[in-house]
Amino acid sequence: MALMIKMLRKLLPEEISSSAATSYAAGAAKLYMPQYGLMAREIADVAQGVLLDIGTGPGIVPLEIGEILPSLQIVGIDVSPAMIAIAQKNVEDSRLTNVTFRVMNGNALAFADNSLDMVISTDALHHWKRPVMVFDEIYRCLKPGCEAWVYDGFSGASDNDIATYIHGAGGIFLPYWFLRFNLWIHGFAKKEYDTTVTSLVAQTRFKTCVFEQRGVMMRLRLHKEGG
């Protein structure tokens, strides 16, 4: 089972196609709104200055944060032009002026050293083909003393966590087995966070991180020393 899961993850593309982007924005993204709302609120509680969202998809999390903190400058990036086109349409519909979207690869961030106050990423880590490069780019661009919060699925979420999540989906038909399997593919087990992900971070300039379960997700908190 574990081998099959790893093989399926490797098949996940880093750049989402146009048809897949449309399908995701119309369906899957809406199913995850309860989790996105949780993440947006806790990010908004600490964010200030300039925030970067890597792997922004249709831009749901930046837009949620932008509504809460209109003074925050937020940039969402994605390697998929199709996703960014959807995100740009969403921000135009929202009329928010503090959120912008750009096509960009996390492997090569077009931001100056020590220029970002916070970096976030939601549901993208398992897609990264060169995660060490992405983490090092995040480190380079973060201001000393600041943090990156990287969220991804947690397949070790309890039955109660999943039941709470499904209830929060507002009555959308979301079978238990579908969400459980999705967390295996679009995320990692506790052992994988403790071994594989920890080993990846150890190869980066961050060296270490802290894992914190957030509902059906795991949050990696990465701190840049200094400041």
Secondary structure per residue as TSV (DSSP state, phi and psi in degrees):
chain	resnum	aa	ss	phi	psi
A	1	M	-	360.0	-47.3
A	2	A	H	-61.7	-40.4
A	3	L	H	-64.4	-41.4
A	4	M	H	-63.1	-41.6
A	5	I	H	-60.8	-44.9
A	6	K	H	-63.7	-38.6
A	7	M	H	-66.0	-41.8
A	8	L	H	-64.4	-39.2
A	9	R	H	-61.3	-40.5
A	10	K	H	-63.8	-23.7
A	11	L	H	-80.3	-14.4
A	12	L	S	-67.7	126.7
A	13	P	-	-76.7	150.9
A	14	E	S	-77.5	-35.3
A	15	E	S	-105.8	120.1
A	16	I	-	-80.0	134.2
A	17	S	-	-69.3	167.2
A	18	S	H	-60.6	-46.4
A	19	S	H	-66.4	-40.3
A	20	A	H	-68.1	-36.4
A	21	A	H	-62.6	-43.8
A	22	T	H	-63.6	-43.4
A	23	S	H	-64.4	-42.8
A	24	Y	I	-63.6	-47.3
A	25	A	I	-63.0	-34.6
A	26	A	I	-82.6	-25.8
A	27	G	I	-121.7	-74.6
A	28	A	I	-57.5	-42.3
A	29	A	H	-58.8	-37.5
A	30	K	H	-70.2	-32.1
A	31	L	H	-65.3	-28.8
A	32	Y	T	-94.0	8.3
A	33	M	H	-55.3	-40.9
A	34	P	H	-57.8	-42.5
A	35	Q	H	-69.9	-41.3
A	36	Y	H	-61.2	-39.7
A	37	G	H	-63.2	-41.8
A	38	L	H	-60.0	-47.6
A	39	M	H	-64.2	-43.3
A	40	A	H	-60.7	-41.8
A	41	R	H	-67.4	-42.2
A	42	E	H	-74.6	-28.0
A	43	I	H	-69.9	-43.4
A	44	A	H	-62.9	-25.8
A	45	D	T	-65.2	-24.5
A	46	V	T	-122.6	-14.3
A	47	A	-	-71.1	147.4
A	48	Q	-	-159.1	162.6
A	49	G	S	72.5	-118.9
A	50	V	E	-118.2	125.5
A	51	L	E	-117.3	134.9
A	52	L	E	-112.5	132.8
A	53	D	E	-111.8	117.0
A	54	I	E	-95.6	129.6
A	55	G	S	75.2	47.2
A	56	T	-	-69.6	-19.2
A	57	G	T	60.5	-132.2
A	58	P	T	-79.0	7.6
A	59	G	-	80.5	20.2
A	60	I	H	-62.6	-48.4
A	61	V	H	-66.0	-47.0
A	62	P	H	-58.4	-38.6
A	63	L	H	-67.3	-38.7
A	64	E	H	-63.0	-43.5
A	65	I	H	-66.9	-40.5
A	66	G	H	-61.4	-33.2
A	67	E	H	-68.2	-37.8
A	68	I	H	-76.0	-40.4
A	69	L	-	-123.0	81.5
A	70	P	T	-65.8	-14.0
A	71	S	T	-87.9	-11.2
A	72	L	S	-81.3	135.3
A	73	Q	E	-90.8	119.4
A	74	I	E	-121.9	131.7
A	75	V	E	-122.3	123.4
A	76	G	E	-106.3	131.9
A	77	I	E	-124.4	152.5
A	78	D	E	-153.1	146.8
A	79	V	S	-75.7	-14.2
A	80	S	-	-93.9	113.5
A	81	P	H	-58.3	-33.7
A	82	A	H	-65.1	-41.2
A	83	M	H	-65.1	-42.6
A	84	I	H	-65.8	-35.2
A	85	A	H	-61.8	-40.8
A	86	I	H	-67.6	-43.0
A	87	A	H	-61.4	-40.7
A	88	Q	H	-65.3	-38.4
A	89	K	H	-64.3	-39.6
A	90	N	H	-65.3	-40.3
A	91	V	H	-71.4	-33.4
A	92	E	H	-64.0	-41.4
A	93	D	H	-66.5	-32.3
A	94	S	H	-77.9	-23.9
A	95	R	T	66.3	17.3
A	96	L	-	-73.1	140.8
A	97	T	S	-108.3	-2.9
A	98	N	S	-102.4	7.7
A	99	V	E	-124.1	129.1
A	100	T	E	-130.8	158.0
A	101	F	E	-129.9	143.3
A	102	R	E	-142.2	145.7
A	103	V	E	-76.8	121.4
A	104	M	-	-163.4	146.6
A	105	N	-	-95.9	134.8
A	106	G	T	-63.2	-17.7
A	107	N	T	-70.2	-21.2
A	108	A	S	-145.2	81.4
A	109	L	-	-74.9	130.6
A	110	A	-	-88.5	55.2
A	111	F	S	-132.3	149.8
A	112	A	-	-71.1	159.1
A	113	D	T	-57.5	140.8
A	114	N	T	54.9	41.8
A	115	S	-	-113.3	-10.4
A	116	L	E	-111.2	138.8
A	117	D	E	-84.6	-24.9
A	118	M	E	-161.3	144.6
A	119	V	E	-125.8	135.2
A	120	I	E	-128.4	161.5
A	121	S	E	-154.0	135.7
A	122	T	E	-128.7	124.1
A	123	D	S	62.1	30.7
A	124	A	-	-120.9	-24.1
A	125	L	G	-52.1	-43.4
A	126	H	G	-68.0	-13.1
A	127	H	G	-88.6	-21.1
A	128	W	-	-66.8	126.1
A	129	K	S	-85.4	-24.8
A	130	R	S	-129.8	67.7
A	131	P	H	-60.5	-35.1
A	132	V	H	-61.6	-41.4
A	133	M	H	-63.3	-41.0
A	134	V	H	-64.7	-46.3
A	135	F	H	-60.6	-40.5
A	136	D	H	-68.0	-34.5
A	137	E	H	-67.5	-39.4
A	138	I	H	-60.9	-45.8
A	139	Y	H	-59.0	-46.7
A	140	R	H	-57.9	-42.6
A	141	C	H	-83.4	-22.8
A	142	L	E	-68.1	144.1
A	143	K	E	-72.0	146.7
A	144	P	E	-55.5	138.0
A	145	G	E	87.7	-3.9
A	146	C	E	-99.5	171.3
A	147	E	E	-126.6	156.6
A	148	A	E	-115.0	135.8
A	149	W	E	-114.8	114.9
A	150	V	E	-114.2	114.6
A	151	Y	E	-101.4	140.2
A	152	D	E	-150.5	169.5
A	153	G	E	-62.4	150.1
A	154	F	E	-124.6	104.5
A	155	S	T	-71.9	-11.2
A	156	G	T	-87.1	6.5
A	157	A	-	-56.1	140.5
A	158	S	-	-73.3	165.6
A	159	D	H	-59.2	-35.7
A	160	N	H	-67.8	-38.8
A	161	D	H	-58.9	-45.4
A	162	I	H	-68.4	-40.9
A	163	A	H	-62.2	-41.2
A	164	T	H	-63.2	-41.1
A	165	Y	H	-64.3	-48.5
A	166	I	H	-59.5	-41.6
A	167	H	H	-61.4	-38.7
A	168	G	H	-71.4	-12.9
A	169	A	T	-74.8	2.4
A	170	G	T	72.5	34.2
A	171	G	T	88.8	-1.4
A	172	I	-	-64.5	135.2
A	173	F	-	-69.1	106.8
A	174	L	-	-134.0	93.4
A	175	P	-	-60.5	145.1
A	176	Y	H	-54.6	-48.1
A	177	W	H	-64.3	-32.8
A	178	F	H	-65.5	-46.2
A	179	L	H	-67.6	-41.6
A	180	R	H	-60.0	-47.3
A	181	F	H	-65.4	-39.7
A	182	N	H	-61.7	-36.3
A	183	L	H	-68.0	-30.9
A	184	W	H	-67.2	-42.4
A	185	I	H	-78.1	-45.9
A	186	H	T	-100.1	53.2
A	187	G	E	168.0	-158.8
A	188	F	E	-144.5	158.0
A	189	A	-	-81.6	165.2
A	190	K	H	-56.6	-43.8
A	191	K	H	-61.8	-36.9
A	192	E	H	-69.4	-38.2
A	193	Y	I	-63.3	-41.6
A	194	D	I	-71.6	-25.0
A	195	T	I	-112.8	-69.3
A	196	T	I	-62.5	-51.9
A	197	V	I	-68.4	-41.5
A	198	T	H	-59.0	-40.6
A	199	S	H	-65.0	-38.4
A	200	L	H	-62.8	-47.4
A	201	V	H	-62.9	-35.4
A	202	A	H	-62.4	-23.9
A	203	Q	T	-84.6	-4.8
A	204	T	S	-101.4	176.7
A	205	R	S	-72.1	-17.4
A	206	F	S	-71.7	-37.3
A	207	K	-	73.0	-47.5
A	208	T	-	-135.3	164.7
A	209	C	-	-150.5	168.4
A	210	V	E	-115.3	132.7
A	211	F	E	-98.4	133.2
A	212	E	E	-138.2	121.8
A	213	Q	E	-71.6	133.5
A	214	R	E	-129.5	90.1
A	215	G	T	65.3	-123.1
A	216	V	T	-92.8	12.8
A	217	M	E	-119.0	162.8
A	218	M	E	-115.3	137.1
A	219	R	E	-109.4	128.3
A	220	L	E	-98.0	122.6
A	221	R	E	-105.2	119.3
A	222	L	E	-118.1	124.6
A	223	H	E	-111.0	133.1
A	224	K	-	-95.6	120.7
A	225	E	-	-65.0	157.6
A	226	G	-	109.0	-167.6
A	227	G	-	89.3	360.0
